[in-house]
Each structure stands twice: as C-alpha cells, then as structure tokens.
Amino acid sequence: MVTASGTGLYQSKVGKATTFVIETMSKNSEDFDVLVSGPGGSAIPVKCYQQKDGNLLAEFQATSAGEHNVEIFYLGNQIAGSPFRCQVYDASKVKLGELPGQPFQINDRVSFKVDRSLAGIAELSVNVQSPLGKQLPLEVKALEGGKGEVIHLTPATAGKYKINIHFGEDEVPGSPLIFMVEESGGARAYGSGLSRGEVGKAALFKIDAHGLTGSPHVQVDGPDSVAVSDIVEKNSVYTVTFVPMEVGVFDVTVTWNGREIPGSPWHPNVVDSSKIRVIGGWESLSDESGRLEFTQDDEKRITFDTSQAGPGKLRAELTGPTGSVIEIAPTLAPAGKRVHLVVRPVEDGEHELEVFWADVSLGKRAAIVHSAAAHTKVILRGHGLATAKCNHRAEFSIDGSGVGQGAPEVSLVGPKRDVRVTLENLGGNKWRASYVPTVPGSYLLSVLWNGRQVKGCPLKISVVPSTDAAKVLVTGLRGAPFGREVSCGIDTRRAGPGELEAGCSGPLKTAFCELYDHQDGTFTLNIQPAEPGRHSLWVKYSGEEVPGSPFPFTVSAAPDASKVRVADGGMS
C-alpha cells in the first residue's frame, strides 16, 4: 500500500522548506501528484524529487500561518490518510504584552500576555531566569478563545530577571523580556526614558523616593556626548528629562545619597527615525494620489535603509477597511543594514500602513489594495510543469474555475526551437495542456490568462533525453539448483540514459538481488533464491518493463543423497 510519512505532513513554519516522503512501492513516480493549499485555498508550489530507493521526497514552503491541506494522489485517487492537515506557524506573529509597573519589588505579582491568535499552532515555551541563575515557577492561564495566555510569576529575590519566550523552534519578537526587581523601601526609577529615546526629543523617567531623605543625582552619557538632565520634584517623586543628540546606546546612572539605586545603570537605545530611508522613495510605491498600491494576496517588498537610524528593529502594521490588523515582520537583507518588509494584504479596499523603528512610529500612510486580478488566481498542476522526456507526451492542467470568464494562452520556448502546446477545453474554465518535446535542454513555459502572465510563470522545464526500454537486452538467465546463485546480463547501451530496476520473487518468498554496474551501460544481476520452485524476474528501465519481463525460471530442489542408487558395475 502506498503511504506517506514525515513532519511536513503535520507541522511546518512560515518561510522554511519542509519535506515528507511518499513510499511509492516501486510504482511509476509519474503517476503521483501532490497538491498543497493554504488557509485561503491558495495553491503552494511543491517540488518532488526521485530518491535512490524509488520513493519520492516532496518539498514545499508555506507563506502564511494556519492549517494547510496536503493532498497526495496516485492515478488520480488519494492515498491512505490523504488529505493531511499540516499546521503552519509563524513565530513573528506572536505579540507580547508589556510589563506594567516596572521596576517591581520583591513578592510583587508580575503578569504579561502572550497573543498568538495570528501565529498558527505550535508549542509555546516560556522560562524565567532569576538573578541566581535558577528557573522561576510560572502560572499560565489561557486567554478567552484559546488564542493566547496570561503568564504570572512572583519574584522572591532582588535583581535582574530574564523571560525567554519561544514559539515552536523560534524566539518570538520582543523576547527576552528583561525587568528589575528591587528591595522594598529604596528609591525606584521607572519610565520609558530608561529603555528608549529619540534624537532631539525629550526622554523622561521618574524616581520614586517616598519616605526617604536625601536627593538623587543623574548622569546621562551617550557614545560621544553627555546629555544634560533636568530634575523636578513633586510629592517625593522626581521627574527626570534629558534630550539626546546622537544615536546609540546611552548609559543612565542614578544615585541616591551617593549610592546607585537598584537597576542602575540603565542602557536606553536612542534612535533617529528621520534617518530611515525607503530605497527608491515612497513615491515609487504610490499611485497618482500618493497612496501606496497593493494587490490582494500578492506580495510587495519594501526595502528600508536603517544604517543611520541607531539600534532598533523595524516592524509594521497594515490596518484594513474592516479594522483587521496585519503584523508585518521584517527580514534582514544580505547587506546587513537594509531591511525588507513583505506586505501581503488579504482584503481589498482602503488601508493604512504604519511603520515602526524601535517601537517609534514613522507615521501612517494611506494605501489602496486592489482586488486580486484573475490571472493571479489561476492554478497550474501536473508533472509537465517541471520535467519532460524527449518524444514523450507531457501534460499539465490549467484551472481557471475561480476567476470567471477567460482563456489561457501557452507558449514553450526552448534552446533551439519552440514546442507547440495543445490545449483541450475540459469545461468549467478548466483546460488540459500537452506537448511533446524532441530536443533536450531547459525550456521556459509561459501561461497567460486574458493576456496576463499567470502567477509563478514563466516556469523552467527540464527536458531530458528519452529512453527506450524496448532496446534493453537481458541475456543468460537460466534455472539452477536451490542453494546456487542465478546470474544474467543486462545491456542498456542502445536504450539511452535511464534508471534500471530489477526484482525477483519465488512461490512464497522474495529473492535477494544484487546489481553490479560495469560503468559502460552493461550490468550483471546476481540472484539468490530463498526457496525452490518457479521464479519470476521483472526488469524495468526508466519505469517501463523491458521486452520479455517478467522472465520465468525454475529453481530446482537440491538432490537427496539418500535416494541415490548404484547399479552393478557402476563402481570399481
């Protein structure tokens, strides 16, 4: 029975290729087809590779989180277990809530939320490291709807704590969370100015000194400058402001009566969002009215130069007409100082794109998302989209059932000549395309729908020389007594390049076969029968039976010495 196995049938992550194996049971690989579809029904490209053992290795790469359908067909019928449900996750879609009320004191209850409603399904791992290097016990409660958790913990020691959060194999954005726990009764500093700031803008934090005598001293040092701080006291709470004038990691040192308070020094990241530059300018991505232009379900990449902006991370939010928000995670360009945002809207209409650097908004931009064009919804399927053999008919299907009226146009351009592609209308806006190449090489296949290129095209098709199994010769096969090896020769020199397969079975058992390659197109096949009786040898070349296969031969029983008789005069 044909089966499939591997993690790619059950779990994967966005942007990473995943695989599974189809155990073909020596059946022709061209009789198999694999379809993978995402949460919205969009087709995911699949690559299949023939393995040395005859099985197929299938590979695909998901682009969005959620449940994916994996369908495996043999001769048009789904195999056992198909369709499989593959859960795809995206750790970049996990959102961490803030830790309110920092810094904390010993035995304070510390809580934060983990929202994974847009991240798919995977294992969530949270661990907290205390200042003593030990793991802190956690209390986890599920959010309503089961799409996230609230994490509670109670620190018992003063010092720095680190919370590491992983989703599946990956660390989530914002991890690790770091917070300070102080002894009760001392001065406490808190506020955004201890963690981040912007060039030319006032950064602020506060010092709580209730019940204490004395006064604070604040020192703010930048990479190449000193920022002057202003301190205003009201009701034993000191408000500190400073204006950084350069990007980089600053040092904020706070002392009370000459001694550093818990948590000091802090190291806020200071950025300059005005230094973020879109490669090519926003206007290159906008329409005449200045709105960013996108197409539904189509990806558009926006590249930013962040080299002068200071330490931080880029992210974005795309808000749709219904109020839905898509979190957009960045990818780092090979150059290191350029960052890509890949935007893929899921609904049409008016949108708003907001980009952040180090959680500082760069402003909002209006965007318009057009309905997905018909040509982007056409689905192509079949082995003829990837490989073909010379002088053999190759086929693939064109499914335009979900796009309304239209018709395909197909061209196949080769290294020496173009190949004619025949289209057969199957009804319901579905078509069968077939072609017969005669020259090996790499070809480009273009499929147009209503004059526009179908998504994924042009496709590269590899055409290999054809093989002729009818020209394979099998010689020297004869029966033998049980216990002796049976051998024969196989000559493929006139048959062209291809894969040779052989197998032998007896009345009840399979015989062991060993194929020796002489490296000149000829082979020797050695067979070790496991039982006497009539045997059958099958030989295939590139998946086709050679002339005469299966070949019968008989393995006779070993002679019984007890039944040997010697007549008079037979011995001297």
Secondary structure per residue as TSV (DSSP state, phi and psi in degrees):
chain	resnum	aa	ss	phi	psi
A	1	M	-	360.0	134.1
A	2	V	-	-70.4	131.0
A	3	T	E	-135.2	168.4
A	4	A	E	-134.9	146.3
A	5	S	E	-150.1	159.0
A	6	G	S	131.2	155.6
A	7	T	G	-64.1	-27.4
A	8	G	G	-62.6	-14.3
A	9	L	G	-81.1	-16.8
A	10	Y	T	-126.5	-35.3
A	11	Q	E	-149.7	144.1
A	12	S	E	-155.3	175.9
A	13	K	E	-131.0	152.7
A	14	V	T	-60.6	134.1
A	15	G	T	83.3	-0.3
A	16	K	S	-120.8	131.7
A	17	A	E	-66.7	136.4
A	18	T	E	-126.6	154.8
A	19	T	E	-134.3	161.2
A	20	F	E	-151.4	163.9
A	21	V	E	-114.3	134.4
A	22	I	E	-103.3	116.8
A	23	E	E	-84.1	102.1
A	24	T	-	-79.7	-11.3
A	25	M	T	54.9	40.0
A	26	S	T	67.2	16.7
A	27	K	-	-83.0	159.6
A	28	N	-	-62.0	125.4
A	29	S	G	-64.9	-25.6
A	30	E	G	-71.2	-11.4
A	31	D	G	-87.5	1.3
A	32	F	E	-104.2	148.9
A	33	D	E	-142.0	141.7
A	34	V	E	-126.5	128.7
A	35	L	E	-123.8	131.7
A	36	V	E	-125.0	128.1
A	37	S	E	-127.6	143.9
A	38	G	-	-83.9	-174.6
A	39	P	T	-58.0	-33.5
A	40	G	T	-91.0	8.4
A	41	G	S	85.8	1.0
A	42	S	-	-70.8	139.9
A	43	A	E	-75.4	138.8
A	44	I	E	-107.8	127.3
A	45	P	-	-59.6	139.4
A	46	V	E	-125.8	136.0
A	47	K	E	-111.7	137.4
A	48	C	E	-120.8	135.0
A	49	Y	E	-122.9	132.0
A	50	Q	E	-75.8	127.9
A	51	Q	-	-95.1	164.7
A	52	K	T	-62.5	-29.4
A	53	D	T	-84.4	5.0
A	54	G	S	92.3	-12.3
A	55	N	-	-78.8	168.1
A	56	L	E	-109.8	134.4
A	57	L	E	-103.7	116.6
A	58	A	E	-101.2	140.8
A	59	E	E	-136.8	134.9
A	60	F	E	-145.9	164.2
A	61	Q	E	-132.8	114.0
A	62	A	-	-76.9	148.4
A	63	T	-	-112.9	-4.5
A	64	S	S	-147.0	154.0
A	65	A	-	-78.4	155.0
A	66	G	E	127.8	179.4
A	67	E	E	-77.0	129.6
A	68	H	E	-112.4	142.3
A	69	N	E	-93.5	128.9
A	70	V	E	-115.4	112.3
A	71	E	E	-111.8	130.6
A	72	I	E	-121.5	124.6
A	73	F	E	-116.0	141.9
A	74	Y	E	-126.8	119.0
A	75	L	T	53.6	38.9
A	76	G	T	85.1	-6.1
A	77	N	E	-111.7	143.1
A	78	Q	E	-71.4	140.6
A	79	I	-	-78.7	172.9
A	80	A	T	-59.1	130.6
A	81	G	T	92.5	-18.2
A	82	S	-	-81.8	140.6
A	83	P	S	-80.0	145.6
A	84	F	E	-93.7	151.6
A	85	R	E	-107.7	110.0
A	86	C	E	-101.6	120.1
A	87	Q	E	-88.1	115.5
A	88	V	E	-103.6	130.3
A	89	Y	E	-118.2	159.8
A	90	D	-	-138.5	100.7
A	91	A	G	-62.0	-24.4
A	92	S	G	-68.7	-14.6
A	93	K	G	-89.3	-4.7
A	94	V	-	-75.4	131.4
A	95	K	E	-112.2	129.5
A	96	L	E	-99.5	134.3
A	97	G	-	-76.1	160.9
A	98	E	-	-76.6	159.6
A	99	L	-	-95.3	99.0
A	100	P	T	-75.8	153.1
A	101	G	T	81.6	18.6
A	102	Q	-	-70.6	151.8
A	103	P	S	-76.9	160.5
A	104	F	E	-97.6	163.5
A	105	Q	E	-111.2	162.5
A	106	I	T	-54.5	135.3
A	107	N	T	72.7	7.3
A	108	D	-	-67.1	148.2
A	109	R	-	-87.5	117.9
A	110	V	E	-103.7	128.4
A	111	S	E	-136.7	147.2
A	112	F	E	-154.8	159.3
A	113	K	E	-103.5	148.5
A	114	V	E	-121.8	111.9
A	115	D	E	-103.5	115.2
A	116	R	-	-121.4	29.0
A	117	S	T	-64.4	-25.3
A	118	L	T	-107.6	7.6
A	119	A	S	-101.6	-1.7
A	120	G	-	83.5	-161.6
A	121	I	S	-115.8	125.6
A	122	A	-	-163.5	172.5
A	123	E	-	-78.6	129.8
A	124	L	E	-95.4	127.2
A	125	S	E	-121.7	123.7
A	126	V	E	-128.8	126.6
A	127	N	E	-137.8	144.6
A	128	V	E	-117.1	126.4
A	129	Q	E	-103.7	124.4
A	130	S	-	-84.1	170.6
A	131	P	T	-60.2	-20.9
A	132	L	T	-88.4	2.2
A	133	G	S	83.4	8.3
A	134	K	-	-99.0	157.7
A	135	Q	B	-82.2	134.4
A	136	L	-	-95.3	135.7
A	137	P	-	-62.7	146.6
A	138	L	-	-123.4	153.1
A	139	E	E	-116.4	123.4
A	140	V	E	-117.2	126.7
A	141	K	E	-123.8	138.1
A	142	A	E	-76.0	141.1
A	143	L	-	-74.4	159.5
A	144	E	T	-61.6	133.8
A	145	G	T	91.1	-7.0
A	146	G	S	71.6	19.6
A	147	K	S	-103.9	16.4
A	148	G	E	177.0	-176.5
A	149	E	E	-139.8	157.0
A	150	V	E	-110.5	125.6
A	151	I	E	-103.3	127.6
A	152	H	E	-118.2	142.6
A	153	L	E	-151.6	158.1
A	154	T	-	-130.3	102.8
A	155	P	-	-71.8	138.5
A	156	A	-	-112.8	-0.4
A	157	T	S	-134.4	143.8
A	158	A	-	-75.0	148.8
A	159	G	E	136.4	-165.6
A	160	K	E	-93.9	133.0
A	161	Y	E	-115.7	147.1
A	162	K	E	-129.0	127.3
A	163	I	E	-110.4	117.4
A	164	N	E	-101.3	128.1
A	165	I	E	-123.9	123.9
A	166	H	E	-122.3	144.3
A	167	F	E	-123.6	114.1
A	168	G	T	66.5	-126.5
A	169	E	T	-91.7	-7.4
A	170	D	E	-115.7	148.3
A	171	E	E	-76.4	139.7
A	172	V	-	-85.0	157.7
A	173	P	T	-59.2	137.5
A	174	G	T	92.4	-11.3
A	175	S	-	-88.9	140.9
A	176	P	S	-83.0	148.1
A	177	L	E	-83.6	131.7
A	178	I	E	-122.7	131.6
A	179	F	E	-143.4	159.7
A	180	M	E	-106.5	143.9
A	181	V	E	-121.6	130.5
A	182	E	E	-115.0	158.6
A	183	E	-	-67.3	141.9
A	184	S	T	-70.9	146.9
A	185	G	T	100.4	-11.9
A	186	G	S	-98.9	176.2
A	187	A	-	-68.8	143.1
A	188	R	E	-125.7	135.2
A	189	A	E	-113.3	139.7
A	190	Y	E	-155.9	159.8
A	191	G	S	131.6	160.9
A	192	S	G	-65.2	-26.6
A	193	G	G	-66.2	-12.6
A	194	L	G	-85.6	-10.1
A	195	S	T	-122.4	-26.2
A	196	R	E	-155.8	162.4
A	197	G	E	-164.1	169.0
A	198	E	E	-125.8	143.3
A	199	V	T	-61.1	130.4
A	200	G	T	80.2	1.7
A	201	K	S	-121.7	146.7
A	202	A	-	-69.7	129.8
A	203	A	E	-101.8	144.4
A	204	L	E	-133.8	142.1
A	205	F	E	-150.8	168.2
A	206	K	E	-126.4	154.2
A	207	I	E	-121.9	119.6
A	208	D	E	-94.8	115.9
A	209	A	-	-124.8	33.9
A	210	H	T	-58.8	131.8
A	211	G	T	80.0	6.3
A	212	L	-	-111.3	153.5
A	213	T	-	-110.4	148.1
A	214	G	S	119.6	-162.7
A	215	S	-	-150.8	155.9
A	216	P	E	-89.5	159.1
A	217	H	E	-130.7	132.9
A	218	V	E	-122.9	131.0
A	219	Q	E	-124.0	123.6
A	220	V	E	-118.2	112.2
A	221	D	E	-115.0	128.4
A	222	G	-	-95.7	-179.9
A	223	P	S	-57.3	-39.1
A	224	D	S	-136.4	21.4
A	225	S	-	-155.5	167.1
A	226	V	E	-118.9	126.4
A	227	A	E	-93.0	132.2
A	228	V	-	-79.2	131.6
A	229	S	E	-105.7	146.9
A	230	D	E	-116.3	130.0
A	231	I	E	-120.3	125.6
A	232	V	E	-124.6	129.4
A	233	E	E	-104.0	138.9
A	234	K	E	-151.0	118.4
A	235	N	T	55.0	46.5
A	236	S	T	66.8	13.0
A	237	V	E	-115.1	122.0
A	238	Y	E	-99.6	124.0
A	239	T	E	-97.8	122.2
A	240	V	E	-111.5	128.1
A	241	T	E	-125.9	145.6
A	242	F	E	-148.6	154.7
A	243	V	-	-118.9	103.5
A	244	P	-	-73.7	145.4
A	245	M	-	-119.6	11.3
A	246	E	S	-149.5	158.8
A	247	V	-	-86.0	158.5
A	248	G	E	135.5	-172.6
A	249	V	E	-94.1	120.8
A	250	F	-	-96.5	162.7
A	251	D	E	-116.0	122.0
A	252	V	E	-113.6	111.3
A	253	T	E	-107.4	126.7
A	254	V	E	-121.6	125.5
A	255	T	E	-121.8	150.9
A	256	W	E	-125.4	118.0
A	257	N	T	54.1	40.5
A	258	G	T	85.8	-4.1
A	259	R	E	-116.4	139.2
A	260	E	E	-66.6	137.7
A	261	I	-	-82.5	162.3
A	262	P	T	-55.7	134.7
A	263	G	T	97.6	-20.0
A	264	S	-	-78.4	139.8
A	265	P	S	-86.1	153.1
A	266	W	B	-97.2	160.3
A	267	H	-	-132.0	75.2
A	268	P	-	-70.9	145.1
A	269	N	E	-89.0	122.9
A	270	V	E	-105.7	127.7
A	271	V	E	-123.3	166.3
A	272	D	-	-129.4	94.8
A	273	S	G	-64.9	-21.4
A	274	S	G	-69.0	-14.1
A	275	K	G	-88.4	-4.5
A	276	I	-	-72.8	128.5
A	277	R	E	-127.3	132.4
A	278	V	E	-83.5	124.3
A	279	I	T	-65.4	121.3
A	280	G	T	92.0	-11.4
A	281	G	-	81.4	150.3
A	282	W	G	-59.9	-31.9
A	283	E	G	-62.6	-26.5
A	284	S	G	-71.0	-14.2
A	285	L	G	-107.7	3.1
A	286	S	B	-112.6	160.5
A	287	D	-	-88.4	-170.9
A	288	E	T	-63.5	-28.9
A	289	S	T	-88.8	2.7
A	290	G	S	90.7	2.4
A	291	R	-	-83.3	141.7
A	292	L	E	-66.8	139.7
A	293	E	E	-109.0	128.3
A	294	F	E	-133.8	163.0
A	295	T	E	-119.1	134.6
A	296	Q	T	-53.5	131.4
A	297	D	T	67.2	5.2
A	298	D	-	-102.4	143.8
A	299	E	-	-88.7	138.8
A	300	K	E	-130.8	130.1
A	301	R	E	-99.7	128.9
A	302	I	E	-113.7	125.2
A	303	T	E	-107.4	131.0
A	304	F	E	-115.4	142.4
A	305	D	E	-98.2	114.8
A	306	T	-	-112.1	15.0
A	307	S	T	-64.8	-27.0
A	308	Q	T	-106.0	7.6
A	309	A	S	-92.7	-6.2
A	310	G	-	90.0	179.9
A	311	P	S	-72.3	132.0
A	312	G	-	171.0	178.8
A	313	K	-	-126.7	146.1
A	314	L	E	-96.0	140.7
A	315	R	E	-152.7	171.0
A	316	A	E	-151.0	159.5
A	317	E	E	-130.3	131.6
A	318	L	E	-112.7	112.9
A	319	T	E	-98.8	125.0
A	320	G	-	-89.8	176.6
A	321	P	T	-65.7	-22.8
A	322	T	T	-93.3	4.0
A	323	G	S	91.5	-2.1
A	324	S	-	-68.2	143.7
A	325	V	E	-120.8	125.7
A	326	I	E	-104.8	119.4
A	327	E	E	-80.3	129.8
A	328	I	E	-113.8	114.9
A	329	A	-	-89.8	148.7
A	330	P	E	-89.3	163.1
A	331	T	E	-126.3	140.0
A	332	L	E	-83.2	129.2
A	333	A	-	-72.3	156.7
A	334	P	T	-55.7	-29.3
A	335	A	T	-66.9	-21.4
A	336	G	S	96.4	-35.1
A	337	K	S	-108.4	9.3
A	338	R	E	-116.4	141.9
A	339	V	E	-126.4	136.0
A	340	H	E	-101.9	136.7
A	341	L	E	-112.7	122.9
A	342	V	E	-102.9	112.4
A	343	V	E	-101.4	127.4
A	344	R	-	-136.3	90.0
A	345	P	-	-67.7	148.8
A	346	V	S	-110.4	-5.5
A	347	E	S	-139.4	152.8
A	348	D	-	-90.3	170.5
A	349	G	E	113.0	-169.5
A	350	E	E	-74.3	132.9
A	351	H	E	-129.4	173.5
A	352	E	E	-138.3	125.8
A	353	L	E	-107.4	124.1
A	354	E	E	-120.0	125.3
A	355	V	E	-108.0	138.8
A	356	F	E	-122.5	141.9
A	357	W	E	-122.7	119.2
A	358	A	T	53.6	41.0
A	359	D	T	65.9	12.2
A	360	V	E	-98.7	123.5
A	361	S	E	-69.0	135.3
A	362	L	E	-93.0	7.4
A	363	G	E	103.8	164.2
A	364	K	E	-104.1	145.5
A	365	R	E	-128.0	134.0
A	366	A	E	-70.3	144.9
A	367	A	E	-141.0	149.3
A	368	I	E	-120.7	131.5
A	369	V	E	-111.8	119.5
A	370	H	E	-84.8	152.3
A	371	S	-	-59.4	145.7
A	372	A	-	-61.0	128.5
A	373	A	-	-67.2	153.8
A	374	A	G	-57.1	-39.4
A	375	H	G	-66.0	-20.7
A	376	T	G	-81.5	-11.5
A	377	K	T	-102.0	-4.4
A	378	V	-	-70.4	135.3
A	379	I	E	-111.1	130.4
A	380	L	E	-107.8	137.0
A	381	R	E	-141.0	152.3
A	382	G	S	125.1	156.1
A	383	H	G	-67.1	-26.2
A	384	G	G	-67.0	-4.7
A	385	L	G	-85.2	-9.2
A	386	A	T	-125.1	-46.5
A	387	T	E	-139.6	159.0
A	388	A	E	-157.6	162.3
A	389	K	E	-114.2	145.1
A	390	C	T	-58.0	136.0
A	391	N	T	65.1	16.1
A	392	H	S	-118.0	142.5
A	393	R	-	-74.5	128.7
A	394	A	E	-116.5	145.0
A	395	E	E	-133.2	156.4
A	396	F	E	-155.0	163.9
A	397	S	E	-112.3	151.8
A	398	I	E	-123.0	115.1
A	399	D	E	-109.8	106.2
A	400	G	-	-112.2	23.7
A	401	S	T	-65.2	-22.1
A	402	G	T	-100.2	15.0
A	403	V	S	-124.5	5.8
A	404	G	-	80.7	-154.7
A	405	Q	S	-69.8	149.6
A	406	G	-	156.2	174.7
A	407	A	-	-152.4	148.3
A	408	P	E	-88.1	154.7
A	409	E	E	-128.0	131.7
A	410	V	E	-127.8	136.5
A	411	S	E	-135.6	145.5
A	412	L	E	-129.5	109.0
A	413	V	E	-103.6	126.6
A	414	G	-	-112.3	177.0
A	415	P	S	-68.1	-29.0
A	416	K	S	-119.6	-31.2
A	417	R	-	-154.8	156.3
A	418	D	-	-82.6	155.7
A	419	V	B	-113.4	133.0
A	420	R	-	-74.7	131.6
A	421	V	-	-110.6	124.8
A	422	T	E	-95.4	133.0
A	423	L	E	-110.8	132.7
A	424	E	E	-120.5	120.8
A	425	N	E	-77.4	116.5
A	426	L	E	-93.0	-1.8
A	427	G	E	89.6	157.0
A	428	G	T	65.3	28.7
A	429	N	T	63.4	29.4
A	430	K	E	-115.4	141.0
A	431	W	E	-134.7	149.4
A	432	R	E	-110.3	126.5
A	433	A	E	-110.1	138.8
A	434	S	E	-141.9	152.1
A	435	Y	E	-154.7	157.8
A	436	V	-	-130.5	97.6
A	437	P	-	-76.0	152.2
A	438	T	-	-120.3	-12.0
A	439	V	S	-123.6	128.9
A	440	P	-	-69.7	158.8
A	441	G	E	142.4	-171.9
A	442	S	E	-97.8	130.8
A	443	Y	E	-120.1	155.4
A	444	L	E	-112.3	123.1
A	445	L	E	-103.2	123.7
A	446	S	E	-115.5	130.6
A	447	V	E	-122.0	119.3
A	448	L	E	-106.3	144.5
A	449	W	E	-125.7	118.0
A	450	N	T	53.8	38.7
A	451	G	T	83.9	1.0
A	452	R	E	-119.3	143.2
A	453	Q	E	-63.9	130.8
A	454	V	-	-68.5	147.0
A	455	K	T	-57.1	132.3
A	456	G	T	97.0	-17.2
A	457	C	-	-90.4	154.6
A	458	P	S	-76.9	151.3
A	459	L	E	-105.3	143.9
A	460	K	E	-91.8	124.5
A	461	I	E	-114.9	130.3
A	462	S	E	-97.7	117.2
A	463	V	E	-103.4	121.7
A	464	V	E	-107.2	156.8
A	465	P	-	-58.9	146.2
A	466	S	-	-79.4	157.1
A	467	T	-	-116.4	153.9
A	468	D	-	-126.1	97.5
A	469	A	G	-61.7	-22.6
A	470	A	G	-67.3	-15.8
A	471	K	G	-98.3	6.9
A	472	V	-	-82.9	132.2
A	473	L	E	-110.2	131.7
A	474	V	E	-114.9	121.4
A	475	T	E	-131.5	155.0
A	476	G	-	80.4	14.7
A	477	L	-	-82.2	119.1
A	478	R	-	-139.1	154.9
A	479	G	-	-71.0	166.9
A	480	A	E	-156.5	160.9
A	481	P	E	-65.4	151.9
A	482	F	T	-61.3	135.0
A	483	G	T	102.8	-11.5
A	484	R	S	-108.6	148.6
A	485	E	-	-76.8	141.7
A	486	V	E	-106.2	132.5
A	487	S	E	-128.3	154.1
A	488	C	E	-153.3	162.9
A	489	G	E	-106.6	146.6
A	490	I	E	-129.0	126.4
A	491	D	E	-116.7	114.8
A	492	T	-	-111.6	12.7
A	493	R	T	-64.0	-30.1
A	494	R	T	-93.6	0.1
A	495	A	S	-96.5	-5.9
A	496	G	-	85.0	171.8
A	497	P	S	-69.3	139.5
A	498	G	-	-175.7	-178.8
A	499	E	-	-106.8	127.5
A	500	L	E	-97.4	132.0
A	501	E	E	-131.3	146.4
A	502	A	E	-150.7	151.3
A	503	G	E	-158.0	153.5
A	504	C	E	-139.9	138.1
A	505	S	E	-133.9	143.9
A	506	G	-	-98.9	-164.0
A	507	P	S	-58.8	-38.7
A	508	L	S	-130.3	-22.7
A	509	K	S	-123.3	158.3
A	510	T	E	-91.5	134.3
A	511	A	E	-85.2	146.4
A	512	F	E	-77.6	130.3
A	513	C	E	-120.1	137.2
A	514	E	E	-128.1	122.9
A	515	L	E	-106.5	123.3
A	516	Y	E	-106.4	123.6
A	517	D	E	-94.1	121.0
A	518	H	-	-84.6	1.9
A	519	Q	S	64.7	19.1
A	520	D	S	-132.3	18.7
A	521	G	S	91.6	-0.8
A	522	T	E	-115.9	152.8
A	523	F	E	-138.3	155.1
A	524	T	E	-116.8	127.1
A	525	L	E	-106.8	119.6
A	526	N	E	-104.9	127.9
A	527	I	E	-118.9	132.0
A	528	Q	E	-114.9	93.6
A	529	P	-	-61.3	145.2
A	530	A	S	-99.6	0.0
A	531	E	S	-166.4	156.6
A	532	P	S	-77.3	164.5
A	533	G	E	123.0	-174.1
A	534	R	E	-76.5	130.6
A	535	H	E	-117.6	160.3
A	536	S	E	-133.0	124.7
A	537	L	E	-108.5	121.5
A	538	W	E	-107.7	142.6
A	539	V	E	-131.7	127.0
A	540	K	E	-122.3	146.2
A	541	Y	E	-128.3	117.7
A	542	S	T	53.0	39.8
A	543	G	T	86.4	-3.0
A	544	E	E	-112.3	142.1
A	545	E	E	-66.3	137.6
A	546	V	-	-82.8	161.2
A	547	P	T	-55.4	131.9
A	548	G	T	92.0	-16.5
A	549	S	-	-75.9	135.7
A	550	P	S	-80.9	144.8
A	551	F	E	-95.0	125.4
A	552	P	E	-88.1	147.5
A	553	F	E	-158.2	161.1
A	554	T	E	-115.8	134.9
A	555	V	E	-106.1	111.5
A	556	S	E	-79.9	155.0
A	557	A	-	-67.5	150.2
A	558	A	-	-65.0	142.9
A	559	P	-	-63.3	146.4
A	560	D	-	-100.7	107.3
A	561	A	G	-61.4	-26.0
A	562	S	G	-69.2	-16.5
A	563	K	G	-100.9	7.6
A	564	V	-	-81.2	132.1
A	565	R	-	-119.5	140.9
A	566	V	-	-114.2	120.9
A	567	A	-	-81.5	164.8
A	568	D	T	-56.1	136.3
A	569	G	T	82.6	-1.7
A	570	G	S	-80.5	-11.6
A	571	M	-	-131.7	150.6
A	572	S	-	-137.8	360.0
